[in-house]
Amino acid sequence: MTRRLSPVRDRGNRGVRGVRSTRAATRVRTALAAGLLALLSAVTVTVAVAAPAQAAGYRYWSYWEAGKTGWGFAAQGPATARPADGDVIGFRFAVSADSADAKKPSTAPNFRQLCADVPEKAGSKRVAVVIDFGTAQDAPSGETPPQPMVRTGCPLVREDASAAEALAGVAKPLRYDANALLCGIAGYPAKGCGEQVAVTGSDAQGTEGTQDGQDGQGKTEQAGPAEKSAGSGGSSGGPSVGLVAGGAAVLALGAAGVWQARRRRG
């Protein structure tokens, strides 16, 4: 004799299965939503990292003074600064975002070495001068830095002479703009004065070159157009293959979970 379930018990079983199916579907939807959220976050972070940081830089001659630990950015311009006998002043042409980012002259401020052949003279002062014309990467379009890249001198100037006058004793001609901003030293660059330049990422942060007391070749970290577009490891800047594959796996798991939930309801 076949035993039949009562209508009440049968409806109860269907109710339990329905609750279980609903809970399973809820868990699947929750897991799928979490996976998609993680994928979206990963894509956002990847795009943010891949996008180069834009910054504004300026191409100009920076003025430096020797301190106890090396070069220090001068607090005033060369036209008003009055160096003393035995001081060392420096000038560097480069693209920099601000004074904190400015590249230093690539020769160390060593007065004894720079002025070793210049004797003292009454009524005058000896000022060591270092001029760093910078690198080809920082040169204006169509111009090339003079060679040698670093020029030094130790002019004898009158006791009240300014830093600009000491500079003129080493590298003429000097070029200034209407606001007395130093624009060119020894004819370089031939034109332009403190113009704004678009830089990307680390382009505004160059190395300071050698500081060993010898004429060094300072180098910047500016990347060429191909390097900027390719990024590190030759990547095009888009989401990585691993990230796309991970996203596909999340979607596949979600689809399988939905199918399983529907099967249980059936």
N, C-alpha and C positions, 0 to 999 in steps of 0.2 A: 504494500500500500504506500503510495507516494504521499509524502508530507508536504503540505503547502504552507508557505509563510502567510501569516495574517496580514491584511492591508496595513494595519498600524505598524507592525514590525518592519514590513517592507519599506514603508515611507520613512521609518527611522533610519534604516540602513542607507537609504538614498540621501537622507539628510546628513549623515556622518560623512559619507563620501563627498558630498557637496562642500561641506566645511573644509575637509582635508584638501580638496582640489583648490578651493579658494585660497587657503593658506599657502599652498604650494605655488600658486600663481602669483600671490603677493610677494613671496620670497624671491621668485624669479624676476618679477618687475623691479623689486628693490635692488637685487644684485646687478641687473642690467643697467638701471639708472646710475648706480655707483660706478660701474665700469665706464659708462659713457662720460660721466663727470670727470673721472680720472684721465680718460683719453683727451678730453677737451682741455684740461689743465696742462697736460703734457705738451699738447700742440701749442698752447699759449706761451708756455715757458720757452719752447724751442724757437718759436718765431721771435720772441723778445730777445733771446740770446743771439740769434742769427742776425738780427737787424743791427747795423752799425750805429754807434752813438755819434750824432752830429754835434759839431762844436764850431765856434768861430775863432779863428786865429788871426794874427796880424804879422805882416812881414816888415821887420824893422831892425835897426841897429840898437842893441841894448847896451847900457853903460854899467860897468862893474868897477868895484874898488877892492883892493886886497885887504883881507882881515887876518885874524890869527889862525883861522882854520882853512883859508883858501879864499876863493872869490865870494863876494857878497854883492847883491844888487844895490846899486847906488840910490841913495835917498833923494838926490837932486840931479839935474842935468849937467852935462859937461861944461855948458856955458857959464854956470854959476859956481860949480864946485872948484875949490882951491886946494889942490893937493900940496902936501909939504915935501920938502927934500927927503928923498928915500921912499916915497910912496910909489905904488904900482897901480896903474889904471888899465882897464881892459874894455874892449868893444867886440861884440859878437853879432853877426848878421844871421838871422834865422826867422823861422815862422814860429810864433809862440802865442798861446792863448792869453797869458797874463804874466806878471812879474814872477809869480810862484812857479810858473811853467817854463820861464825863459831859459834858454840854453847858455851855459857859461863858456867863456873862452877855453879852448882846448890846450892851452899852455899854462902851466902853473905860475902864479905871481911871485917869482923869485928875483928880488931886487938885486942881490949881490951878483947873480949870474947875468942878468940883463944889463946891468950898468957897470960891469967889471972893468971896462976899458975907458970909462968916463970919470975923470978926476973931479973933485969938488972945485968950485970957483966962487970967490967972494961976490956977493950981490946976485947970485944965481942959485937955482935949485935943480937937482936932477930928479926927473920923473920917468920911471920906466913905463913904457907903453906897449900893450899887447893888442894886436888887431887880428881878429879871426873872421875871415871872409865867409865862413860857413861852407855848406855842402851844395852840390848841384841840385839836390832835392829841394832846397830852400831858395834857389835862385829864381828870379822872375823869368817869365817866359821869354825865350830868345837871348838870355844872358848867361854867362858862365863866370863863376867866381875866379878872381885873379889868382895866379900861382906865384909863389907858394901860398898855400891856404892861410898860413899864419905869418904875420909880419911883426917884428918887434923893433924897439928903438929906445934910446935913452937921451932925449934932448935936454940941453941946458937952456932953461927959460928963466925969465926974471922971477924974483921971489913972490910977486903977487899974481903971477900968471894963472889963468884958469886951466882946467883939464882940456878944454877945447883948444887952447893955444898950444899945450903940450902935444896934443894929437896932431895939430897942423905942422909941428916940427918933424913929424915922422911920415905922414901920408897926406899929401895934398893931391888934388884939390878936395875941399870939403863942400858939401852941398846941404843947404838948410831950406826949410819951407818958410812961409810967412809967419809962422808961430815959433820960429827958432828951433824947430825940431830937426835933429840931425838926420838927414836923408841919405847921404852918400859919403863914402870915404874912399879917397884915391880914385874917384870917378865910378865907384861901384855902390849900388847899381846906377845905371845911367839915368833912370827915371823912376817915378813912383816914390811914395813916402808913407810908410805905415798903413798900406792898404789892407783891407780885410780879405782873408783867405779862408775858404771852406776847408776844414780838416775833418777826418773821420777817425773815431776811436783813439788808438794810441798814436795817431799821426801828430797830435799836438804834444806828445811827450817823447822828446828825443833824448838820446844819451848825451852826457856832458863831455864826451871825448876823453882823451888822456889828460892826466894832470901830473905828469912826471917831470916837468921842467923842460921838456923837449918839444919841438914843434910837432904836434900830433895831428892825425887825421880824425877829426871829430865826425861822428856818424849819427844820423837820425834814424828813427825806426819807421819812417814813412813807407807805406807799401804802395806799389804801383797799381794802376787801375785793374789789371788782371788779378792781382792778389786780393784786392778789396772785394771784387765780385766773387772770387772763388772761396774765400775764407779759409780757415784751417782745414788741412786734410783734403783740399780740393772739393769740398762740399759746395753745392750751389746755394746754400742758405735755407732750403726747404726742409720739411720734416724728414727724418731719417727713415730708411727702409725698415729698421726694427720697430720704429714707432707706428708706421702704417700697418705692419704685420701684427703688432700687438692689438691695434684697434680692430682689425679684421677678426682676430681670435675672440675678442670681447663680444663682438656682434654675433659670431657663430655660436658661442656658448649661450648667449641670450636667446637666440632663435631655437636652439635645442631645448632649452628650458621651457619655452612657451609651448613647443610641440609636445613635450612630456606632460605638461599640465593639462593640455587639451585631451591627451590620451587617457589620463586618469579620469577626467570628467566623463569621457565616453564609456 
